[in-house]
Amino acid sequence: MTAGDAERPEPEGAAELGWIEAQIEDEFPGLALVTIEVPCRPTRTAPWVVHRLRDLSNRITGAYALQVRQLPVPALHRSFFRQLGLDPDVRRPPLEQAIFDRLWTGGFVPGQTPDDALLVALLETGVAVWAVDAAVVSGPLGVRGAVEGEPLGAGKPPPVLHAGELVIADEDRAVARLFLPPPAPFAVTATTRRAVLFVLQVPGVPALAVQESLGTVRKLLRIA
C-alpha cells in the first residue's frame, strides 16, 4: 500500500432498498427500507458537530415541541405508529422522543460519533437513521414479522419477540425493533470500522427527506 492509498478515503457503498416481507408490503403499501454501507470509526464528536447540536438545542423550545407533531413528516410517523398498534403519546416516534429528551435534560449533550451524527440528521429532517456494525450482519437488511419467542440481540437472557412483531432483520436473525436502537452485538462499538445505515421510510414520507437525512449522516461521518 502506498502513502496515497493510506490517505484515500474508504469507499461508501451505493444506497439500496432492503427487502420487505410480502405480507407486510401488502399491509403497508409504500413502506421501504433504505440502506447504505459506509466507513464508520466511532470517535469523540468533532467541535463543529458539537456546535451544531448546541444550535439545535437553542432552536428547539417548548413551543416547537407543541407544534412539531403537526408538521408533515412527524404527522406521518404518528399515523404509522397507530397503524402498528402503538400509541404515539406513550411510545413516542424518534423525533418526538429526541425533543422530549432535550426538554427534560435542558439540551442535547454531545457524546460520540456516529450517535451525534444520527441525532443531528433526525432533528434536522424528522427522519431517523440507524446504524449497525457491518461486520456483524449477514446479507442485506429487510423487514419481516418475528417468530414467537425469537431472541433479539445478545442479552443474558436476550429479550424475546412476539409473533408477528415487525423487526429489522438480516438473513439469519432479527437485528432491531422498528424505530429503536439495535442491541448488541449489532450496535456500533469502538471496534466498528464499517456500518450499515438504514432508514425505515414510512408511507408518505418523501424520498427527498430520506436522502437528506442519510446525506447528513454520511457527511458528518466523513468529517468526524
N, C-alpha and C positions, 0 to 999 in steps of 0.2 A: 504493500500500500504506500503511495506517495504522500507527501505532505498535503498536496492539493486534494487528494482523496479524503484525508482525515478531516479537512476543513469543509468539505462539501456537505450540505445538509442531507440528512437521511430523507429518502423519498416518502411521500404520502401515497396511500392507495387512492383509488377512484371511489367516489361515492356510489353506493349500491343500494338497491331495495332488498330488504330482508324478506324471507318467506312468511306467509300468513296462512295458518291452517284454514282449509276450505270452509268449514262451518263458521269460523269467526269472520272470514271475509264476507260470507253471506249475511251474517247478522249485523255487521258494521261496515257497510259499503263506504269506501273512501279511506278506511284505516290503512296506514302504511308504516313501515319501519325503514328508516333511512340510516345507513351505517357507513362508516369510513375508518380505515386504519391509518393511524398517524404515529410519528415518533412522540414519545412521552417519557420524560425523565423527571419524576417528582422532585421539586426543589422549593426553596423558600420563595414566596411571591415577590416578584420584582417591584421596585418602588413605584413605577408608573401604573401598575395594576392596583397597588395599594391606594394610590391617589384616585384612581377611577372608582374604587369601592367607597372611598370617603365621599366623593362627589355624589354617588348614588345614595348613600346614607342621608345626605343633606336634602336630596330631592324627594326622597320617599318619606312622606309625612303621614300623619293620621288621616288627613283629608284625602290624600291619594289612596290610602288603603280602603277607604269607604267607596271610592269611585272605581277602583281597578276592576272589580268583578263585572262592571257594566261595559268594559272595553271588549271589542270583538273576540280576540284570541282567548282571554281569560273566560269569557262567557261560553265559548265553545268547549273549553275544558270542563267547566262546571256541568254543562249539559251531558258531556260524555261520562263524567263520573256518575251522574244519575242513571244513565243507561247501563252502567256496570253494577248498579245497585248500591253505590256508595253515596253517602250524604256529604256533599262538598263543604258543609258547615261543620262537619265533625272530622272527617279526613280531608284536609284541605288540598286542593291542587298545588303543584310545586310552587308556582309564583306566589299564590296567596300565603303558603306556608313560609316562604322566604321573607315576605313582607311582615307577617306576624312575628317572626323571629327578630327582625330588625327593630320593631316597635318594643318588643319585650326586653331586648338587650341594650337598646339605645344606639345601635349602629351595626354595620357589617364588620366583623372582626377578621382581619386578614389572617390567613393561615399558610397554605402552601398551594402550589400549582400541582395538579390541574384543578383542584377543588375551587379555587377562587376564579379561575377562567370559566368554569361551568356556571358559577354563580353570576358573574358579570353577564354572560350570554343570556341567562334566564331573566335577569332583571331588565335587560335592555330590549328583549324581544318577546318575552312571555312564553317562550318555547324552551322546555327543559332538554338539556343534553346530558347523557350519562356516559360514563367511561368504564370499560372493563379491561383487564390485562389481556392483551392479545395472545400471550404465550399460554394462557390457561384455557381459553375457549377452543372448542373443536368445530371447525367448519363455520358457515355463515349463521348469523343470528336470525331468529324468527319469533313469531308469536303463536302460542298454542295453549290449549287447555291443559291443566295439570291433572295428573293421576292421583286418586285418593291416597293420602299418606306419603306422597312423593317428597323426599327431603330437598331442602333448599340450602345450599352452602355447606360449610364445614363446622358448624357449631357442635357442641358436645352437651346434649344431643342436638342435631340440627333441627330447625323448625320444619314442620311438615305442612304440605299444601292440601287444600280441599279439592275434591274432584271438580273439574271444570274451571277452576280459578285460572284466569288468564295470566300467563307469565311470558317473560322474555326467555328464550331457550336457545342452546346451541344444538348440535346434532345428537348429543348424549344426555344433557342434563338441563334442568331449569337453572337459569342464571340470575334472575331477579324478578320480583313482583313488579307489576306495572307502576310506574311513577315513584318507585322507591329505590334508594341506592343499592347496588349489588353487594351482597355479603362476601366475606372471604369464602373461597380462595379467588373469587372473580374480581374483587375490588383492586384498584390500582394501589401498589405499595412502593416502598423505597427501591425495590429491585426491578420494577417495571421499566421496560425500555421502549415498548410499543403498546399502544392502547387502541381498542376499537371504540370509537364514539358512536352513540346511537341516539336517535330521536324517534319517539313514537308520535307519528303525525296523526293527530285527531281529525276525524272527518270535518271538513270545512275550513281547517287551518290552511292558509295559503302556503304553497311550496316556497314562496319567496321568504316567508318568516322562518321556515325551517332552514333554508340555505343561509340566511343571515345569522341565525343562532350558531350553526355549525361553523360558519366562516369566522365568527368572533372567537370561538374556542380555538380554532386552528391557528389564527393569527397570534393570539396570546401565548399559545404553546410554543410557537416559533421564536418569539422574542423573550421567552422566560429565561 
